[in-house]
């Protein structure tokens, strides 16, 4: 794979990671589920593992924001990329707005495996862990 192709795949992987955060914060659970392949898996430490669109949609529906929220995802590193699979790791900080303004609620990490089919990158597996 050429450097240009690597850069293009990296940008598309990073776009999928950002789209996930945007959809989650806007409570668009259908969009969150569509960012995974039909046999995709979302594993959230201490919460559960959701496999397939229906389970992912149902699992994320339980996280409907009670207050405005914001997932900031950064320091994403695409650790490996091939023609049809990529792995990435990202840091996350989750904020919610309360009466006194925005506050950090938790920090954590995403470990991702994304696959490309028909030119589209989606999550095959996303593991979310939280830091103490």
N, C-alpha and C positions, 0 to 999 in steps of 0.2 A: 504494500500500500504506500502511496506517495505521501510526502509531507503535506501537500495540499489536501489530500483526502483525509489525512489524520486531523488536520485543523478543522475541516468541515464536519467530520464526525464529532469531534470534541465540542464544537459550537452547538450542534444539534442535541447532544447529550446534556449540555449545560442548559439549553432552552427547555428541555423536558423537566429538569430538576426545578427550574424557576417556575414553570407552568404549574407544577404540583403545589408549590407554596402559595401561588396566587389563587388557585382553585380552592385550596384548603381554607385560606383566610376568608374567602367569599362564600363559604359554605356551599360550594358547587360539587356535591358528592358524586354526581354523574360524571362530571369532568375528571374528578380524581380517579374514579374507576376506569375511565377510558384511557388514562395515561398508562395503564397496565395492560399487558397482553391478557387474553381470556384465561390463560392458565397461570397468570402472574400471582405473586405472593407479596403481601405486605405484612411484615412482622414488626410489632411494636412492643418493646420490652415492657413487661409488667401489665400489658393490656391484652394482647392476644395476637394470633396469626390468622390472617384472612386470605383465603385462596380462591381466586376466580372473581369475575366482575360482581356477581351477586353478593358474595361474602364481603368483598371490599366495600361495595356501596353500603351495605347494611352496617358494617363495622364503623365506617367513617360517619354515617348518619348519627351515630351516638355521640359524636364530638361537636354537635352544632354549637357555634359560639354564642354564649350568653351575653358577651360584651365584645366590642371591637377587638380584634386580635391581629397579630402580625408575626409571621415566621420570617426571620432573616436568615438566609442561607449564604454561607461564605466559605472561602478557602477551599473551594471545590477543586479537587485534583482528579482528573481522569487518569486512572492508574494503569489501564491497559485498553487498547482498542484494536479491533480487527475489522474485517469487512462487515460482520454481522453481530458482533458482541463487544460491549464495553463495560468496564468496571470503573466506579468512581467512589470517592469518599468526600463528604462535606461536613462542615460544622453548622450547627443551627442554634439560634437563640429565639425563644418564643416569648413574645410580649403580649400583654393585655392592657387595655385602657380601663382604669378605674376612676374613682372620684378624684384622686390626687394626680392623675395623669397616667402615662405609660410606665409599666414596670416589667422587669424581666421575671418570667414565671419559671422558666427552666432553660437549660442548655443541653445540647446533645450532639449526636452524630448520625449521619446517614451513611450506610454502606449499600451501594447499589450495583446491581447487574442489569444492564439494559440490552435489549436485542433489537436488531433492525430487520424488519420484514417489509417487503415492497417499498423500500426507501424511507420507512418511518421508524423512528426510535421510540420505544416504550419500555417501561419497567418490566423486567422479568421477576426481579426480587428486590425489595427495598427493606432493609433492616434498620429500624430506628432504635437507638439506645440513648439513655439519658445519663448525664454525668451528675454525680453527687455534689 
